[in-house]
């Protein structure tokens, strides 16, 4: 049966998830397109947040904010996700986002038919709500376990006086000849220093990201900065410097 509704597909993946599970944006997009096509609906837009934690709010997740805005403006009728944990890995945040979608008069589809059934707008069945929230709690637990394993790896590396940062941080490149395991990339470091100066001058992170993008001081691969990604890059650089000062004196 043909469904005339229009879906906005929302994709999200964090850096930790990519390293741990390989759940890339391409896999999510392929599954979501197939799900929308199977329903006979059309794809109105695709929005994404790359390298952003599911614990972050909409103020940081600009892709999700744009997706919800399309629903509010009536340019789409459905929000389609690979799984509910793409919306959030925090129960309260998950329920808040669902309420925003429902208030816009839209529905939520998951590539899991069981999850879609649990997210029917206006459903007052407390059992469905309970199951949905349990699934959210499980997702939150899984995220905590990922963080714990990553911390454990960093502690083991620290005991060996070797840096273990997983994905190479912006501003640095691998260097196995040092105990830190990294060396500075001066071109990228100049971008981080520029960002830090602007932030100290009173600019918020959104303004700093916009300024860097306007100046052509982009991320690796020529990608524009997102304020959340930029903030984490600057903080990560500070962490590495503090580690070096403490352990390599």
N, C-alpha and C positions, 0 to 999 in steps of 0.2 A: 504493500500500500504506500502510495506517495505521500510524503510529509512536506508541506510547503514551508516549514519553519527554516530559519537561517541560524546557523551555529557559529559562534566565535570559539575557536579552539585555543585553549590556554596550555602552554608548556612551561615546565619549570624543572630545573635540575641544579643541585648544588655541587660544588667541587668535590666534596667528600663522597657524594653518591656516585659521581662519575668514576672515582677511583675505586670505590668499594663494590659497586654493582654494575657499572657500565650502562646505566639507564640513561642513555643520551637523548637529546631532543629529537633526533631523527626517528628513533624507535617510537617515541611518544606520538610524533606527528603522523607517522604511517598508520598507527593503530587508531588514532582519532579520526583521520580521514575515512578509514574503512568503516568505522562505527557510524559516522554521519551518513555516508553513502548507503549503508545497509538500512538506515531508517528512512531513506528517500529524501533526506533534507539536503540543504546546500551549505557550503562553507562561506560565511560572510567575511571572516578575517581570521588571522592567526597571530596571536600575541605570545610573547615568551619572556621569561626571566632566567637568565643564564648565570650560574654561579651564585645563586641567592638561596639562602636557607629558608625552609618552610616555616621557621619560627619568626621570620621577619614580617612586619605589618605591611599594609598596602602603601604606606608612605615611602617605603623603600622599593617595593615591587611594582615598578611602573608598568610592566606588561599586564599584570593583573588589574591594575587601576584602569588601564585603557580598555581591557576586555569588559569590565563592569560598566564603564562609561558607555560602551556601545549598546549594552543591554538597556541602560537607563534612557538613552536617546532613541530607543526603538529601532536601532539599526541591526539588531540581532535578537533572537528569541530564546536561544539556548546557549549555555556555557558548557562546553565539552572538555573533559579532562581525561588523561590516561587512567588515573586513579584519584580517589579523594585526597590522598596525601599530597598530591600536587598542589592542592589549594592551601593546605596547612598541615603541620605536624603537631599542632597544639589544639586541643579540643575546643577551648574557648574561641580561638581565632577561627577555627573551622566553622563553628556554628555561627559566628558573626558574619563571615563571608557568605554562607548559605542564606542567611536572613537578608543580606543586601541584594543577592540575586533574586530571591523570591519577592522582595519588596518592589523590585523593578518589573515584576510580572513575568519573569523568565524562569526557565527550568535548568536543572543541572543534570548533565549526562556524564556517566563514566563509561569507559570501555568495558567495565565489569557490569553486566546486567544486574547483578545482585546489588551493587552499590547504587545504581540508578534507581532501583526500586525503593531504596532506603531514603532517597532524596526527593521524593515527590512533594511539590509545593502544596501547602495546606493540609498535609497529612497529620492528623492529630493522634495517630496510633502511638501510644507511649512505648510499645515494644520496638517499633521501627526506630524511634529516636534513641532508645537505649542501645540497640545494636550498632547504629551509626556512631555513637559516641564511644562505644567499646573499640570499634575499628580505629577511631581517632587516637584512643589511648595506646593501642598497639603500635601505631605508627610513631607516636611520640616516644615510646619505649625503644623501638628500633633505632631511632635517631640518637638517643642517649647512648645506646650500645656502640654505635659507630664512633661517637665522640670519645667514649672510654677507650676503645681500641686504638684510636689515633693518639690519645694522650699516653697510652702505654708504650706505643712505638717511639714516641718522642722521648719518654723517660729512659728507655733502653739505650737510645742513641746518645742521650746526654751523659749517661753513665760511661759510655765509650768515648766521650768527648768528640762525637761526630754530630753534625747537624742533620736532623731528619725532618724535612718540611713537606714531603710528598711532592706536590706540584711546585715547580720552581717559582718562587715569589717574584713579582714585578720588581725590577731594580737589581736583580741578582742573576747569576748564571752558575751552573755547577762547577766546582773546582775540587777534585778529589785529592789535590796535593796539600790541602789545608785541613786542620782539625774542624773548622767550621763547615767545610764542604761546599762553600759558596764563595764567590767573589763578586764585587760590585760591578754593575754595568753603568758606566757614567752617564750615558745618554738617558737611560731610564731613571737614574737617580736624580738627574736635573728636573725631570717631570715631578717626582715625588717632593723634591725640595720646593719647587714652585707651588705645589698644592699646599704644603705645610705653611709657607709664607702667607698665602692668600687666606688660609683658615685662621692664622694668628692675627691677621688684619681685620678679622670680623666677618668674613664671608662665610655663609653656611655651605654645607657640602654640595648642595644642588648648584649654587652659584659657582663654586670652585670647579665642579665638573663641567658646567657650561663654558666657563672661561677657558679651561684647558682644551675643550673641543673646538672652540672658536679659534684658538691659537694653533691648532693642528698638532697638539701634544697628546696624541691618542694612546690607547692601549696597544698591546702587541697585536700584530695582524691588521693594524689600521682601524681597529674598532673604537667607537666613541666611548667615553667614560660614562658610567652610570654612577650616581652619587654614592650608592651603597658599596659598589665594587671599589670605587676610589678610596672611600674611607677605610675599608678593610685592607687595601694595599698599603696605605700609609701606616696604619697601625701594625701591620705585619712587618714592615720595614723597621719600625721602632722596636718591636720584639726581638728581631734578629740582632740589632745593634746592642740591645741590652744583654742578650745572651752572650754575644762576643765579648763585651766589656767584662762580664762576670766570669766567663770560663776560659778566656784566652789571654789573661793578663800575664 
